[in-house]
Amino acid sequence: MNTNTGTVEHKVDNKLNEMSQEKKENILSSFNEFKTYLGDKVTKGEKLGLNDDQLTLGAKKIADYLAKHEEPQNEEQYLLHQLWKVGNEEEKHHLAHMLVKLVKE
């Protein structure tokens, strides 16, 4: 893992741990809210010069956190949660990459 990758992981962890429960609930209230949140983070990451691999790593960290700490709030989140549970590390990486592509549209 290079220094930039470690920094991305650390920043994502810090943001998720500092976020209030109310804000988490707002983000997870609908799939569109979640996509808007992730899209905003991807846009900010791009402005900071993060490449696609770093953006995917950030999305993967968010997905790992959600899978461990939050219950799905809608059908789309439930599907993503189930896919995350059954996926191996490579499949999770691909799913995170696809989520980044989805919010860039």
Disulfide bonds with the S-S distance in Angstrom:
none
